[in-house]
Amino acid sequence: MSTTEYLTTDELAARIRYDARTIRERLKDSVLIEGIHYIRPFGGRKILYMWEPIERDMGVQSGHQSLAIPMANGGRMNG
């Protein structure tokens, strides 16, 4: 049984103190990757963010050099 905590964009924004628009326009698909950090339940348009992977990766991302490029598999390519 899954214990993943799912958040809407507004709930995630409140939790990480970012504007919801920033999450939708800048973070989604560049830092937050579908299937790792968020899902689209039942193939719909609504997005639910998974808190545990986001919380885990926030600290990891900040420890990397700014020239690192995030890869779809969750890794990073250093330039």
N, CA, C and O atoms as a Maestro MAE file, in Angstrom:
{
 s_m_m2io_version
 :::
 2.0.0
}

f_m_ct {
 s_m_title
 :::
 protein
 m_atom[316] {
  # First column is atom index #
  i_m_mmod_type
  r_m_x_coord
  r_m_y_coord
  r_m_z_coord
  i_m_residue_number
  s_m_chain_name
  s_m_pdb_residue_name
  s_m_pdb_atom_name
  i_m_atomic_number
  :::
  1 25 0.844 -1.187 0.000 1 A "MET " " N  " 7
  2 3 0.000 0.000 0.000 1 A "MET " " CA " 6
  3 2 0.885 1.244 0.000 1 A "MET " " C  " 6
  4 15 1.803 1.364 0.811 1 A "MET " " O  " 8
  5 25 0.605 2.147 -0.897 2 A "SER " " N  " 7
  6 3 1.403 3.353 -1.057 2 A "SER " " CA " 6
  7 2 1.084 4.379 0.030 2 A "SER " " C  " 6
  8 15 -0.075 4.577 0.396 2 A "SER " " O  " 8
  9 25 2.129 5.022 0.534 3 A "THR " " N  " 7
  10 3 1.932 6.080 1.525 3 A "THR " " CA " 6
  11 2 2.395 7.421 0.975 3 A "THR " " C  " 6
  12 15 2.693 8.342 1.736 3 A "THR " " O  " 8
  13 25 2.454 7.528 -0.333 4 A "THR " " N  " 7
  14 3 2.896 8.757 -0.976 4 A "THR " " CA " 6
  15 2 1.908 9.878 -0.701 4 A "THR " " C  " 6
  16 15 0.695 9.686 -0.793 4 A "THR " " O  " 8
  17 25 2.427 11.039 -0.365 5 A "GLU " " N  " 7
  18 3 1.591 12.214 -0.143 5 A "GLU " " CA " 6
  19 2 1.520 13.001 -1.441 5 A "GLU " " C  " 6
  20 15 2.540 13.457 -1.958 5 A "GLU " " O  " 8
  21 25 0.300 13.157 -1.969 6 A "TYR " " N  " 7
  22 3 0.077 13.881 -3.213 6 A "TYR " " CA " 6
  23 2 -0.395 15.294 -2.912 6 A "TYR " " C  " 6
  24 15 -1.224 15.506 -2.028 6 A "TYR " " O  " 8
  25 25 0.139 16.260 -3.655 7 A "LEU " " N  " 7
  26 3 -0.201 17.668 -3.455 7 A "LEU " " CA " 6
  27 2 -0.641 18.298 -4.767 7 A "LEU " " C  " 6
  28 15 -0.139 17.946 -5.835 7 A "LEU " " O  " 8
  29 25 -1.576 19.226 -4.679 8 A "THR " " N  " 7
  30 3 -1.924 20.031 -5.842 8 A "THR " " CA " 6
  31 2 -0.825 21.076 -6.037 8 A "THR " " C  " 6
  32 15 0.056 21.224 -5.190 8 A "THR " " O  " 8
  33 25 -0.883 21.787 -7.141 9 A "THR " " N  " 7
  34 3 0.111 22.839 -7.391 9 A "THR " " CA " 6
  35 2 0.067 23.901 -6.297 9 A "THR " " C  " 6
  36 15 1.115 24.345 -5.828 9 A "THR " " O  " 8
  37 25 -1.131 24.313 -5.884 10 A "ASP " " N  " 7
  38 3 -1.247 25.328 -4.835 10 A "ASP " " CA " 6
  39 2 -0.718 24.828 -3.494 10 A "ASP " " C  " 6
  40 15 -0.079 25.583 -2.762 10 A "ASP " " O  " 8
  41 25 -0.978 23.564 -3.166 11 A "GLU " " N  " 7
  42 3 -0.472 23.000 -1.911 11 A "GLU " " CA " 6
  43 2 1.051 22.913 -1.931 11 A "GLU " " C  " 6
  44 15 1.705 23.215 -0.932 11 A "GLU " " O  " 8
  45 25 1.620 22.499 -3.070 12 A "LEU " " N  " 7
  46 3 3.077 22.443 -3.183 12 A "LEU " " CA " 6
  47 2 3.675 23.838 -3.074 12 A "LEU " " C  " 6
  48 15 4.691 24.039 -2.409 12 A "LEU " " O  " 8
  49 25 3.038 24.795 -3.731 13 A "ALA " " N  " 7
  50 3 3.521 26.182 -3.684 13 A "ALA " " CA " 6
  51 2 3.575 26.697 -2.251 13 A "ALA " " C  " 6
  52 15 4.547 27.338 -1.854 13 A "ALA " " O  " 8
  53 25 2.543 26.420 -1.484 14 A "ALA " " N  " 7
  54 3 2.517 26.861 -0.084 14 A "ALA " " CA " 6
  55 2 3.605 26.162 0.727 14 A "ALA " " C  " 6
  56 15 4.227 26.775 1.595 14 A "ALA " " O  " 8
  57 25 3.831 24.896 0.447 15 A "ARG " " N  " 7
  58 3 4.800 24.132 1.221 15 A "ARG " " CA " 6
  59 2 6.236 24.560 0.940 15 A "ARG " " C  " 6
  60 15 7.043 24.632 1.867 15 A "ARG " " O  " 8
  61 25 6.577 24.848 -0.328 16 A "ILE " " N  " 7
  62 3 7.964 25.213 -0.641 16 A "ILE " " CA " 6
  63 2 8.138 26.719 -0.810 16 A "ILE " " C  " 6
  64 15 9.221 27.191 -1.155 16 A "ILE " " O  " 8
  65 25 7.070 27.466 -0.565 17 A "ARG " " N  " 7
  66 3 7.080 28.935 -0.606 17 A "ARG " " CA " 6
  67 2 7.505 29.481 -1.971 17 A "ARG " " C  " 6
  68 15 8.332 30.387 -2.077 17 A "ARG " " O  " 8
  69 25 6.909 28.897 -3.003 18 A "TYR " " N  " 7
  70 3 7.057 29.376 -4.374 18 A "TYR " " CA " 6
  71 2 5.682 29.768 -4.870 18 A "TYR " " C  " 6
  72 15 4.674 29.274 -4.366 18 A "TYR " " O  " 8
  73 25 5.630 30.638 -5.840 19 A "ASP " " N  " 7
  74 3 4.368 30.980 -6.476 19 A "ASP " " CA " 6
  75 2 3.924 29.793 -7.336 19 A "ASP " " C  " 6
  76 15 4.752 29.160 -7.992 19 A "ASP " " O  " 8
  77 25 2.628 29.490 -7.336 20 A "ALA " " N  " 7
  78 3 2.114 28.370 -8.126 20 A "ALA " " CA " 6
  79 2 2.444 28.541 -9.605 20 A "ALA " " C  " 6
  80 15 2.708 27.559 -10.299 20 A "ALA " " O  " 8
  81 25 2.431 29.765 -10.083 21 A "ARG " " N  " 7
  82 3 2.754 30.033 -11.487 21 A "ARG " " CA " 6
  83 2 4.210 29.670 -11.784 21 A "ARG " " C  " 6
  84 15 4.510 29.157 -12.863 21 A "ARG " " O  " 8
  85 25 5.106 29.927 -10.851 22 A "THR " " N  " 7
  86 3 6.517 29.564 -11.026 22 A "THR " " CA " 6
  87 2 6.660 28.055 -11.158 22 A "THR " " C  " 6
  88 15 7.429 27.567 -11.985 22 A "THR " " O  " 8
  89 25 5.925 27.328 -10.348 23 A "ILE " " N  " 7
  90 3 5.977 25.863 -10.426 23 A "ILE " " CA " 6
  91 2 5.501 25.404 -11.797 23 A "ILE " " C  " 6
  92 15 6.154 24.584 -12.442 23 A "ILE " " O  " 8
  93 25 4.365 25.930 -12.241 24 A "ARG " " N  " 7
  94 3 3.801 25.511 -13.533 24 A "ARG " " CA " 6
  95 2 4.671 25.921 -14.714 24 A "ARG " " C  " 6
  96 15 4.815 25.148 -15.661 24 A "ARG " " O  " 8
  97 25 5.251 27.110 -14.683 25 A "GLU " " N  " 7
  98 3 5.951 27.639 -15.848 25 A "GLU " " CA " 6
  99 2 7.455 27.392 -15.851 25 A "GLU " " C  " 6
  100 15 8.050 27.274 -16.923 25 A "GLU " " O  " 8
  101 25 8.076 27.312 -14.697 26 A "ARG " " N  " 7
  102 3 9.542 27.198 -14.659 26 A "ARG " " CA " 6
  103 2 10.052 25.870 -14.133 26 A "ARG " " C  " 6
  104 15 11.022 25.326 -14.661 26 A "ARG " " O  " 8
  105 25 9.411 25.339 -13.096 27 A "LEU " " N  " 7
  106 3 9.941 24.131 -12.474 27 A "LEU " " CA " 6
  107 2 9.437 22.850 -13.132 27 A "LEU " " C  " 6
  108 15 10.197 21.896 -13.294 27 A "LEU " " O  " 8
  109 25 8.162 22.822 -13.512 28 A "LYS " " N  " 7
  110 3 7.590 21.617 -14.103 28 A "LYS " " CA " 6
  111 2 8.288 21.331 -15.419 28 A "LYS " " C  " 6
  112 15 8.405 22.207 -16.276 28 A "LYS " " O  " 8
  113 25 8.742 20.119 -15.572 29 A "ASP " " N  " 7
  114 3 9.419 19.605 -16.767 29 A "ASP " " CA " 6
  115 2 10.853 20.091 -16.926 29 A "ASP " " C  " 6
  116 15 11.519 19.684 -17.877 29 A "ASP " " O  " 8
  117 25 11.354 20.936 -16.044 30 A "SER " " N  " 7
  118 3 12.776 21.258 -16.077 30 A "SER " " CA " 6
  119 2 13.457 20.672 -14.855 30 A "SER " " C  " 6
  120 15 14.517 20.055 -14.967 30 A "SER " " O  " 8
  121 25 12.861 20.860 -13.697 31 A "VAL " " N  " 7
  122 3 13.401 20.305 -12.458 31 A "VAL " " CA " 6
  123 2 12.481 19.201 -11.941 31 A "VAL " " C  " 6
  124 15 12.945 18.174 -11.445 31 A "VAL " " O  " 8
  125 25 11.196 19.421 -12.061 32 A "LEU " " N  " 7
  126 3 10.213 18.433 -11.631 32 A "LEU " " CA " 6
  127 2 9.817 17.596 -12.841 32 A "LEU " " C  " 6
  128 15 9.267 18.117 -13.811 32 A "LEU " " O  " 8
  129 25 10.096 16.304 -12.780 33 A "ILE " " N  " 7
  130 3 9.944 15.402 -13.917 33 A "ILE " " CA " 6
  131 2 8.710 14.517 -13.737 33 A "ILE " " C  " 6
  132 15 8.483 13.941 -12.673 33 A "ILE " " O  " 8
  133 25 7.914 14.427 -14.821 34 A "GLU " " N  " 7
  134 3 6.725 13.574 -14.778 34 A "GLU " " CA " 6
  135 2 7.136 12.124 -14.535 34 A "GLU " " C  " 6
  136 15 8.085 11.626 -15.141 34 A "GLU " " O  " 8
  137 25 6.416 11.463 -13.650 35 A "GLY " " N  " 7
  138 3 6.718 10.084 -13.294 35 A "GLY " " CA " 6
  139 2 7.666 9.963 -12.117 35 A "GLY " " C  " 6
  140 15 7.714 8.921 -11.464 35 A "GLY " " O  " 8
  141 25 8.417 11.012 -11.837 36 A "ILE " " N  " 7
  142 3 9.320 11.026 -10.680 36 A "ILE " " CA " 6
  143 2 8.775 11.962 -9.616 36 A "ILE " " C  " 6
  144 15 8.667 11.582 -8.450 36 A "ILE " " O  " 8
  145 25 8.432 13.182 -10.008 37 A "HIS " " N  " 7
  146 3 7.966 14.198 -9.069 37 A "HIS " " CA " 6
  147 2 6.474 14.480 -9.169 37 A "HIS " " C  " 6
  148 15 5.879 14.992 -8.221 37 A "HIS " " O  " 8
  149 25 5.874 14.160 -10.282 38 A "TYR " " N  " 7
  150 3 4.437 14.377 -10.423 38 A "TYR " " CA " 6
  151 2 3.820 13.367 -11.372 38 A "TYR " " C  " 6
  152 15 4.503 12.752 -12.192 38 A "TYR " " O  " 8
  153 25 2.502 13.212 -11.239 39 A "ILE " " N  " 7
  154 3 1.745 12.310 -12.102 39 A "ILE " " CA " 6
  155 2 0.500 13.027 -12.609 39 A "ILE " " C  " 6
  156 15 0.091 14.058 -12.075 39 A "ILE " " O  " 8
  157 25 -0.079 12.463 -13.637 40 A "ARG " " N  " 7
  158 3 -1.375 12.905 -14.161 40 A "ARG " " CA " 6
  159 2 -2.321 11.726 -13.958 40 A "ARG " " C  " 6
  160 15 -2.369 10.821 -14.791 40 A "ARG " " O  " 8
  161 25 -3.084 11.729 -12.844 41 A "PRO " " N  " 7
  162 3 -3.934 10.568 -12.539 41 A "PRO " " CA " 6
  163 2 -4.946 10.299 -13.650 41 A "PRO " " C  " 6
  164 15 -5.564 11.214 -14.194 41 A "PRO " " O  " 8
  165 25 -5.092 9.028 -13.962 42 A "PHE " " N  " 7
  166 3 -6.075 8.554 -14.930 42 A "PHE " " CA " 6
  167 2 -5.889 9.181 -16.305 42 A "PHE " " C  " 6
  168 15 -6.847 9.253 -17.075 42 A "PHE " " O  " 8
  169 25 -4.684 9.637 -16.635 43 A "GLY " " N  " 7
  170 3 -4.389 10.206 -17.941 43 A "GLY " " CA " 6
  171 2 -5.027 11.558 -18.201 43 A "GLY " " C  " 6
  172 15 -5.106 12.000 -19.347 43 A "GLY " " O  " 8
  173 25 -5.482 12.219 -17.143 44 A "GLY " " N  " 7
  174 3 -6.152 13.506 -17.293 44 A "GLY " " CA " 6
  175 2 -5.197 14.683 -17.326 44 A "GLY " " C  " 6
  176 15 -3.982 14.517 -17.430 44 A "GLY " " O  " 8
  177 25 -5.761 15.858 -17.238 45 A "ARG " " N  " 7
  178 3 -4.963 17.087 -17.269 45 A "ARG " " CA " 6
  179 2 -4.476 17.501 -15.895 45 A "ARG " " C  " 6
  180 15 -3.462 18.188 -15.773 45 A "ARG " " O  " 8
  181 25 -5.196 17.086 -14.854 46 A "LYS " " N  " 7
  182 3 -4.833 17.472 -13.487 46 A "LYS " " CA " 6
  183 2 -3.475 16.878 -13.122 46 A "LYS " " C  " 6
  184 15 -3.168 15.738 -13.470 46 A "LYS " " O  " 8
  185 25 -2.676 17.661 -12.423 47 A "ILE " " N  " 7
  186 3 -1.349 17.224 -11.992 47 A "ILE " " CA " 6
  187 2 -1.341 17.109 -10.475 47 A "ILE " " C  " 6
  188 15 -1.809 18.002 -9.769 47 A "ILE " " O  " 8
  189 25 -0.806 16.005 -9.986 48 A "LEU " " N  " 7
  190 3 -0.581 15.832 -8.555 48 A "LEU " " CA " 6
  191 2 0.916 15.626 -8.333 48 A "LEU " " C  " 6
  192 15 1.543 14.784 -8.976 48 A "LEU " " O  " 8
  193 25 1.468 16.399 -7.426 49 A "TYR " " N  " 7
  194 3 2.892 16.328 -7.113 49 A "TYR " " CA " 6
  195 2 3.115 15.366 -5.962 49 A "TYR " " C  " 6
  196 15 2.331 15.333 -5.013 49 A "TYR " " O  " 8
  197 25 4.176 14.587 -6.041 50 A "MET " " N  " 7
  198 3 4.518 13.615 -4.994 50 A "MET " " CA " 6
  199 2 5.539 14.263 -4.059 50 A "MET " " C  " 6
  200 15 6.660 14.561 -4.471 50 A "MET " " O  " 8
  201 25 5.156 14.476 -2.816 51 A "TRP " " N  " 7
  202 3 5.967 15.236 -1.885 51 A "TRP " " CA " 6
  203 2 7.314 14.590 -1.586 51 A "TRP " " C  " 6
  204 15 8.330 15.285 -1.600 51 A "TRP " " O  " 8
  205 25 7.363 13.293 -1.318 52 A "GLU " " N  " 7
  206 3 8.600 12.653 -0.884 52 A "GLU " " CA " 6
  207 2 9.738 12.804 -1.894 52 A "GLU " " C  " 6
  208 15 10.836 13.188 -1.490 52 A "GLU " " O  " 8
  209 25 9.536 12.524 -3.186 53 A "PRO " " N  " 7
  210 3 10.639 12.727 -4.137 53 A "PRO " " CA " 6
  211 2 11.047 14.198 -4.284 53 A "PRO " " C  " 6
  212 15 12.223 14.502 -4.484 53 A "PRO " " O  " 8
  213 25 10.083 15.096 -4.184 54 A "ILE " " N  " 7
  214 3 10.412 16.521 -4.282 54 A "ILE " " CA " 6
  215 2 11.253 16.946 -3.092 54 A "ILE " " C  " 6
  216 15 12.263 17.631 -3.252 54 A "ILE " " O  " 8
  217 25 10.838 16.542 -1.904 55 A "GLU " " N  " 7
  218 3 11.587 16.889 -0.695 55 A "GLU " " CA " 6
  219 2 13.004 16.314 -0.768 55 A "GLU " " C  " 6
  220 15 13.971 16.992 -0.421 55 A "GLU " " O  " 8
  221 25 13.121 15.078 -1.216 56 A "ARG " " N  " 7
  222 3 14.431 14.426 -1.333 56 A "ARG " " CA " 6
  223 2 15.317 15.170 -2.333 56 A "ARG " " C  " 6
  224 15 16.489 15.420 -2.051 56 A "ARG " " O  " 8
  225 25 14.777 15.519 -3.482 57 A "ASP " " N  " 7
  226 3 15.584 16.085 -4.554 57 A "ASP " " CA " 6
  227 2 15.853 17.577 -4.405 57 A "ASP " " C  " 6
  228 15 16.765 18.096 -5.048 57 A "ASP " " O  " 8
  229 25 15.094 18.275 -3.583 58 A "MET " " N  " 7
  230 3 15.362 19.707 -3.382 58 A "MET " " CA " 6
  231 2 16.756 19.907 -2.819 58 A "MET " " C  " 6
  232 15 17.489 20.778 -3.286 58 A "MET " " O  " 8
  233 25 17.130 19.130 -1.841 59 A "GLY " " N  " 7
  234 3 18.453 19.252 -1.248 59 A "GLY " " CA " 6
  235 2 19.545 18.769 -2.167 59 A "GLY " " C  " 6
  236 15 20.628 19.353 -2.203 59 A "GLY " " O  " 8
  237 25 19.281 17.713 -2.911 60 A "VAL " " N  " 7
  238 3 20.263 17.160 -3.846 60 A "VAL " " CA " 6
  239 2 20.545 18.163 -4.948 60 A "VAL " " C  " 6
  240 15 21.704 18.395 -5.292 60 A "VAL " " O  " 8
  241 25 19.505 18.759 -5.506 61 A "GLN " " N  " 7
  242 3 19.657 19.711 -6.601 61 A "GLN " " CA " 6
  243 2 20.486 20.913 -6.174 61 A "GLN " " C  " 6
  244 15 21.315 21.398 -6.944 61 A "GLN " " O  " 8
  245 25 20.271 21.397 -4.960 62 A "SER " " N  " 7
  246 3 20.988 22.594 -4.531 62 A "SER " " CA " 6
  247 2 22.466 22.324 -4.283 62 A "SER " " C  " 6
  248 15 23.262 23.261 -4.234 62 A "SER " " O  " 8
  249 25 22.844 21.059 -4.127 63 A "GLY " " N  " 7
  250 3 24.237 20.723 -3.889 63 A "GLY " " CA " 6
  251 2 25.052 20.572 -5.159 63 A "GLY " " C  " 6
  252 15 26.276 20.456 -5.088 63 A "GLY " " O  " 8
  253 25 24.405 20.570 -6.326 64 A "HIS " " N  " 7
  254 3 25.109 20.396 -7.594 64 A "HIS " " CA " 6
  255 2 25.547 21.738 -8.155 64 A "HIS " " C  " 6
  256 15 25.019 22.787 -7.787 64 A "HIS " " O  " 8
  257 25 26.510 21.684 -9.040 65 A "GLN " " N  " 7
  258 3 26.951 22.898 -9.715 65 A "GLN " " CA " 6
  259 2 25.826 23.431 -10.590 65 A "GLN " " C  " 6
  260 15 25.009 22.659 -11.092 65 A "GLN " " O  " 8
  261 25 25.778 24.731 -10.772 66 A "SER " " N  " 7
  262 3 24.714 25.338 -11.556 66 A "SER " " CA " 6
  263 2 24.795 24.976 -13.038 66 A "SER " " C  " 6
  264 15 23.816 25.160 -13.760 66 A "SER " " O  " 8
  265 25 25.930 24.469 -13.509 67 A "LEU " " N  " 7
  266 3 26.054 24.101 -14.908 67 A "LEU " " CA " 6
  267 2 25.556 22.695 -15.197 67 A "LEU " " C  " 6
  268 15 25.562 22.266 -16.351 67 A "LEU " " O  " 8
  269 25 25.125 21.970 -14.171 68 A "ALA " " N  " 7
  270 3 24.633 20.614 -14.379 68 A "ALA " " CA " 6
  271 2 23.251 20.666 -15.015 68 A "ALA " " C  " 6
  272 15 22.420 21.501 -14.657 68 A "ALA " " O  " 8
  273 25 23.015 19.757 -15.966 69 A "ILE " " N  " 7
  274 3 21.753 19.696 -16.692 69 A "ILE " " CA " 6
  275 2 20.968 18.497 -16.182 69 A "ILE " " C  " 6
  276 15 21.484 17.379 -16.197 69 A "ILE " " O  " 8
  277 25 19.716 18.702 -15.724 70 A "PRO " " N  " 7
  278 3 18.927 17.562 -15.241 70 A "PRO " " CA " 6
  279 2 18.535 16.644 -16.398 70 A "PRO " " C  " 6
  280 15 18.157 17.111 -17.473 70 A "PRO " " O  " 8
  281 25 18.628 15.349 -16.167 71 A "MET " " N  " 7
  282 3 18.281 14.357 -17.178 71 A "MET " " CA " 6
  283 2 16.935 13.721 -16.820 71 A "MET " " C  " 6
  284 15 16.531 13.742 -15.658 71 A "MET " " O  " 8
  285 25 16.255 13.167 -17.793 72 A "ALA " " N  " 7
  286 3 14.926 12.585 -17.599 72 A "ALA " " CA " 6
  287 2 14.933 11.434 -16.596 72 A "ALA " " C  " 6
  288 15 13.923 11.197 -15.933 72 A "ALA " " O  " 8
  289 25 16.032 10.724 -16.472 73 A "ASN " " N  " 7
  290 3 16.092 9.586 -15.551 73 A "ASN " " CA " 6
  291 2 16.418 10.012 -14.117 73 A "ASN " " C  " 6
  292 15 16.602 9.162 -13.247 73 A "ASN " " O  " 8
  293 25 16.490 11.312 -13.869 74 A "GLY " " N  " 7
  294 3 16.776 11.811 -12.531 74 A "GLY " " CA " 6
  295 2 18.234 12.153 -12.297 74 A "GLY " " C  " 6
  296 15 18.565 12.782 -11.292 74 A "GLY " " O  " 8
  297 25 19.122 11.749 -13.216 75 A "GLY " " N  " 7
  298 3 20.540 12.066 -13.085 75 A "GLY " " CA " 6
  299 2 20.831 13.483 -13.573 75 A "GLY " " C  " 6
  300 15 19.921 14.232 -13.927 75 A "GLY " " O  " 8
  301 25 22.096 13.830 -13.584 76 A "ARG " " N  " 7
  302 3 22.510 15.164 -14.049 76 A "ARG " " CA " 6
  303 2 23.732 15.021 -14.930 76 A "ARG " " C  " 6
  304 15 24.594 14.175 -14.690 76 A "ARG " " O  " 8
  305 25 23.798 15.856 -15.953 77 A "MET " " N  " 7
  306 3 24.956 15.885 -16.831 77 A "MET " " CA " 6
  307 2 25.720 17.182 -16.539 77 A "MET " " C  " 6
  308 15 25.173 18.280 -16.648 77 A "MET " " O  " 8
  309 25 26.973 17.033 -16.174 78 A "ASN " " N  " 7
  310 3 27.794 18.198 -15.846 78 A "ASN " " CA " 6
  311 2 28.464 18.722 -17.101 78 A "ASN " " C  " 6
  312 15 29.022 17.958 -17.888 78 A "ASN " " O  " 8
  313 25 28.401 20.060 -17.281 79 A "GLY " " N  " 7
  314 3 28.945 20.659 -18.500 79 A "GLY " " CA " 6
  315 2 30.288 21.274 -18.312 79 A "GLY " " C  " 6
  316 15 30.859 21.813 -19.261 79 A "GLY " " O  " 8
  :::
 }
 m_bond[315] {
  # First column is bond index #
  i_m_from
  i_m_to
  i_m_order
  :::
  1 1 2 1
  2 2 3 1
  3 3 4 2
  4 3 5 1
  5 5 6 1
  6 6 7 1
  7 7 8 2
  8 7 9 1
  9 9 10 1
  10 10 11 1
  11 11 12 2
  12 11 13 1
  13 13 14 1
  14 14 15 1
  15 15 16 2
  16 15 17 1
  17 17 18 1
  18 18 19 1
  19 19 20 2
  20 19 21 1
  21 21 22 1
  22 22 23 1
  23 23 24 2
  24 23 25 1
  25 25 26 1
  26 26 27 1
  27 27 28 2
  28 27 29 1
  29 29 30 1
  30 30 31 1
  31 31 32 2
  32 31 33 1
  33 33 34 1
  34 34 35 1
  35 35 36 2
  36 35 37 1
  37 37 38 1
  38 38 39 1
  39 39 40 2
  40 39 41 1
  41 41 42 1
  42 42 43 1
  43 43 44 2
  44 43 45 1
  45 45 46 1
  46 46 47 1
  47 47 48 2
  48 47 49 1
  49 49 50 1
  50 50 51 1
  51 51 52 2
  52 51 53 1
  53 53 54 1
  54 54 55 1
  55 55 56 2
  56 55 57 1
  57 57 58 1
  58 58 59 1
  59 59 60 2
  60 59 61 1
  61 61 62 1
  62 62 63 1
  63 63 64 2
  64 63 65 1
  65 65 66 1
  66 66 67 1
  67 67 68 2
  68 67 69 1
  69 69 70 1
  70 70 71 1
  71 71 72 2
  72 71 73 1
  73 73 74 1
  74 74 75 1
  75 75 76 2
  76 75 77 1
  77 77 78 1
  78 78 79 1
  79 79 80 2
  80 79 81 1
  81 81 82 1
  82 82 83 1
  83 83 84 2
  84 83 85 1
  85 85 86 1
  86 86 87 1
  87 87 88 2
  88 87 89 1
  89 89 90 1
  90 90 91 1
  91 91 92 2
  92 91 93 1
  93 93 94 1
  94 94 95 1
  95 95 96 2
  96 95 97 1
  97 97 98 1
  98 98 99 1
  99 99 100 2
  100 99 101 1
  101 101 102 1
  102 102 103 1
  103 103 104 2
  104 103 105 1
  105 105 106 1
  106 106 107 1
  107 107 108 2
  108 107 109 1
  109 109 110 1
  110 110 111 1
  111 111 112 2
  112 111 113 1
  113 113 114 1
  114 114 115 1
  115 115 116 2
  116 115 117 1
  117 117 118 1
  118 118 119 1
  119 119 120 2
  120 119 121 1
  121 121 122 1
  122 122 123 1
  123 123 124 2
  124 123 125 1
  125 125 126 1
  126 126 127 1
  127 127 128 2
  128 127 129 1
  129 129 130 1
  130 130 131 1
  131 131 132 2
  132 131 133 1
  133 133 134 1
  134 134 135 1
  135 135 136 2
  136 135 137 1
  137 137 138 1
  138 138 139 1
  139 139 140 2
  140 139 141 1
  141 141 142 1
  142 142 143 1
  143 143 144 2
  144 143 145 1
  145 145 146 1
  146 146 147 1
  147 147 148 2
  148 147 149 1
  149 149 150 1
  150 150 151 1
  151 151 152 2
  152 151 153 1
  153 153 154 1
  154 154 155 1
  155 155 156 2
  156 155 157 1
  157 157 158 1
  158 158 159 1
  159 159 160 2
  160 159 161 1
  161 161 162 1
  162 162 163 1
  163 163 164 2
  164 163 165 1
  165 165 166 1
  166 166 167 1
  167 167 168 2
  168 167 169 1
  169 169 170 1
  170 170 171 1
  171 171 172 2
  172 171 173 1
  173 173 174 1
  174 174 175 1
  175 175 176 2
  176 175 177 1
  177 177 178 1
  178 178 179 1
  179 179 180 2
  180 179 181 1
  181 181 182 1
  182 182 183 1
  183 183 184 2
  184 183 185 1
  185 185 186 1
  186 186 187 1
  187 187 188 2
  188 187 189 1
  189 189 190 1
  190 190 191 1
  191 191 192 2
  192 191 193 1
  193 193 194 1
  194 194 195 1
  195 195 196 2
  196 195 197 1
  197 197 198 1
  198 198 199 1
  199 199 200 2
  200 199 201 1
  201 201 202 1
  202 202 203 1
  203 203 204 2
  204 203 205 1
  205 205 206 1
  206 206 207 1
  207 207 208 2
  208 207 209 1
  209 209 210 1
  210 210 211 1
  211 211 212 2
  212 211 213 1
  213 213 214 1
  214 214 215 1
  215 215 216 2
  216 215 217 1
  217 217 218 1
  218 218 219 1
  219 219 220 2
  220 219 221 1
  221 221 222 1
  222 222 223 1
  223 223 224 2
  224 223 225 1
  225 225 226 1
  226 226 227 1
  227 227 228 2
  228 227 229 1
  229 229 230 1
  230 230 231 1
  231 231 232 2
  232 231 233 1
  233 233 234 1
  234 234 235 1
  235 235 236 2
  236 235 237 1
  237 237 238 1
  238 238 239 1
  239 239 240 2
  240 239 241 1
  241 241 242 1
  242 242 243 1
  243 243 244 2
  244 243 245 1
  245 245 246 1
  246 246 247 1
  247 247 248 2
  248 247 249 1
  249 249 250 1
  250 250 251 1
  251 251 252 2
  252 251 253 1
  253 253 254 1
  254 254 255 1
  255 255 256 2
  256 255 257 1
  257 257 258 1
  258 258 259 1
  259 259 260 2
  260 259 261 1
  261 261 262 1
  262 262 263 1
  263 263 264 2
  264 263 265 1
  265 265 266 1
  266 266 267 1
  267 267 268 2
  268 267 269 1
  269 269 270 1
  270 270 271 1
  271 271 272 2
  272 271 273 1
  273 273 274 1
  274 274 275 1
  275 275 276 2
  276 275 277 1
  277 277 278 1
  278 278 279 1
  279 279 280 2
  280 279 281 1
  281 281 282 1
  282 282 283 1
  283 283 284 2
  284 283 285 1
  285 285 286 1
  286 286 287 1
  287 287 288 2
  288 287 289 1
  289 289 290 1
  290 290 291 1
  291 291 292 2
  292 291 293 1
  293 293 294 1
  294 294 295 1
  295 295 296 2
  296 295 297 1
  297 297 298 1
  298 298 299 1
  299 299 300 2
  300 299 301 1
  301 301 302 1
  302 302 303 1
  303 303 304 2
  304 303 305 1
  305 305 306 1
  306 306 307 1
  307 307 308 2
  308 307 309 1
  309 309 310 1
  310 310 311 1
  311 311 312 2
  312 311 313 1
  313 313 314 1
  314 314 315 1
  315 315 316 2
  :::
 }
}
